[in-house]
Every structure is written in structure tokens, then in C-alpha cells.
Amino acid sequence: MSQPLVATEPKVTGWRHYFNRRMMICVMFGFTSGLPLFILYNLLSAWLKAEQVDLKAIGLFALVGFPYTWKFLWSPLMDRFHFPLFGRRRGWMFFSQLALLAAIASMGFFSPLTDLPAIIFLAGVIAFLSASQDIVIDAYRRELLSDDEQGSGTALFVNAYKMSTLVPGSLSLILSDFVSWQIVFYITALFMLPGVVTTLVIREPAIYGEPPRSLREAVVEPFKEFIHRSGWSHALLILAFIFLYKLGDSMATALATPFYMELGFTRTTIGLVAKNAGLWASLAGGILGAVWLEKTGVNRGLWIFGVLQAVAILGFALLAQTSVATPGVEPSTLMLGLVIGLEAFAVGLGTAAFTAFIATTTDQRYTATQFALFTSLAAVPRTFFNALTGFIVAQTGWFIFFLICFALAIPGMLLLPKIAPWSPATEPESH
């Protein structure tokens, strides 16, 4: 087994802080972690639509997100067991990445018109492997970075995660106009290789405390430690905060593209504006988030970025109100770009602080299990509550719907004084 990596490098401040080995690992794994998810949610639906699959059948593919909400069930296995030669974290990463590469590449062997059940099964396999990869990558990142690096490291990770959408959401779609879908999936699968290579060249992180000695200990102890750490009441507050913090913005963006289309924007306009305003704003948010969290800490980041997330929701409400005020008149493309850009910028910042908070809340002896539990809970709104958004819009209209989403962003903010007080003296401590 590789020797644990002990953080002996001298602490570096300023811009050089973001160009060390640990931060580059966060970037590589962020890209590798996001790629399978965007294949499922972007490339797969485009493939099925291009092959004339019924929209109702395409809608069923939303169910492949279930593994992301239940990954805490098998995460104790990744805390307890390890592969020979690779170690506990690298072994699980290497296995899941190779399996993902093979599963993605094999998609092209099937036809949506004749092999839809097989494609549904394979999509479920990819979702399971992707969720498993996320478990161990999150654990590795938590153990690799010190507490004061969690904010900046997570911001870079999230930024690279979102950048990975350019492969299945742009490059693969362009290729599909020139080559067969089989070749498209082959090429897309090869973008898993940077993650595989990174896993091979890195070393295991340092182990803090004694790892679980039995499967029972790996299952029971992480939950017992979390509950006993500050008592039942505080544990429930943390879980409520994780569930609520991003509920509003998650619901607000669930139907963003249909919303823009109902306003009268063409698909070309939406595509051009979303790809440009959204991408560059997201990149700016990721870079600024890394610097900001390094200066202010995770706690204050949650406050500031949470407010920006809520304000971004009101931008959608403003677009909706504009269309009501002048029916049949397309709102300005500039306004659309500002709304999309603000949303991408604010949500990128909020996600970085939120994920860093989850990291500092975990006990380093049970990183995989506790991190998986927290991120599974955070994925519930995306998987279940977002399914209700269409029904809400049908009853309320877009303007009221976005006001409801704005209101749903407030309860999570109200928990901040208890969960992450503003005072820097109360930043989350390593457990």
C-alpha cells in the first residue's frame, strides 16, 4: 500500500496558494466527478430525443438520480475495506473510474428504439458508479486538505465539476452531427482518463485516528459519533440546514429552460446566452469563491453567498414579471444574460461554501460515510422536490412560483446563527 501523504509542505499565501499539488488534485477530481452526472442529464436526453424516443420515456430517466440520494447506504463499505496495492481511497476511486469508462463507452452499442430497457439499466449502473466515485472523492478531498484549505479547495473542485458539462453538453453534441453515436460515447468515455491517471499518481491521504475495524463499526460509529458530538438537537439542526440551504435555488432552476422558452426566447438564443453568460459567470464565481473563502472563512461565506443565492432567484421573478407586463414581447437578451449570469455566479459561490461546510462537519475517521450521508440529504430536493415544480407552476404561474422559491431560501438562512455563526472564532473545527 502507498504511504500516507502527510501535509508537510510549508503554508503558502496569496495566489500561489491555489497552484500547489493539493489544489490541482481538487481540480482534476472535480472534472472527473461531474462528467458522469452531466452525461446522464445532458448527453443521454439529447441522444434519446435525436433518436425520436417518446418524451414520456425520456422523463423516466430522471429516476436514475436515485443512487445520489441513497449513496450513504453503501458508503460504510468504502470506509471499512480497501483494495490491495492501491489503499482505501485510491482503490475505490480506480475501480469506479475504470468501470465508469467501460459503462459509458458501452452505451453506444445499443439503440434507443430497440434496446431502451438495456439503456435504462446501463444508465442506472452509471449513476450507481458515479455516486460511488463521489463518495470516495469527497472523502479523499476532506482528508487531503487542512481545515483552512477546505473553502478554497472546494471552490476549485466545484468550478471544475461544472466545467465538465462542456464535454457531454457541448463537444459530444457537436460530434454527433459528424460521427455515429457509438463513436460519440467512445470519445466521451475517454474523458474519464485524466481522473484515472490522477488516481494512479497520487498517494493515500494521512489517516486520522483508527479507521473502522469491522463492518458493524463502519456502519454504526459514524452515526453515533455525529449524534453524540453535540447532542440530538444540534445534529437535527445540521441535517435541517443541509436539507434547506439550497432548496430554493434548486427548485428555481429545475425548469429554467422551459421557462425561457415560454417567455418567447428561441432555443438558439437560450443556448448561446446560457453557454456564454452562464459559463463565464460560473468560472468567475469559482475563482472569486476560492479567494473569498480563504479570506473570510466558511461561516461568513455561507451568510454572504446565501444572500446572493436568494437574490438570484428574484432575477427569475423579474423576468417573469416582464413577460406578464408586456405579453408577446420578448424580454431583452441582455436581461436574460444578466439573470443567467447572476444565477451561475451566486450558485457557484453558495455551492463552494456549502460543500466546504459539509467537509468540516465530518469526522475524519468516518469521512466517506458521513460525507455521503450529508450530500445524499442535500440531493433530496434535486431528486424529489424538483419533480413537483411543474405542478406548482401550473397552479401559480411563473412569477408566484419564483417568489415561493425565494421564500424557501429563507429557512436555511435563519439556521445560520446556530449552525455557522458569523464570528470567525466559531468556524467549524476539525473532528
Secondary structure, DSSP 8 states (H G I E B T S, - for coil): ----B---S----GGGGGGSHHHHHHHHHHHHHHHHHHIIIIIHHHHHHHTT--HHHHHHGGGGGHHHHHGGGTHHHHHH--BTTTBHHHHHHHHHHHHHHHHHHHGGGS-TTT-HHHHHHHHHHHHHHHHHHHHHHHHHHHHHS-GGGHHHHHHHHHHHHHHTTHIIIIIHHHHTTTS-HHHHHHHHHHTTHHHHHHHHHS--B---S---SSHHHHHHHHHHHHHHHH-HHHHHHHHHHHHHTTHHHHHHTTTHHHHHHHTT--HHHHHHHIIIIIHHHHHHHHHHHHHHHHHH-HHHHHHHHHHHHHHHHHHHHHHHHHHHHSTT----HHHHHHHHHHHHHHHHHHHHHHHHHHHHHS-TTSHHHHHHHHHHHHHHHHHTGGGGHHHHHHHH-HHHHHHHHHHHTHHHHHTHHHHS-SSGGG-----
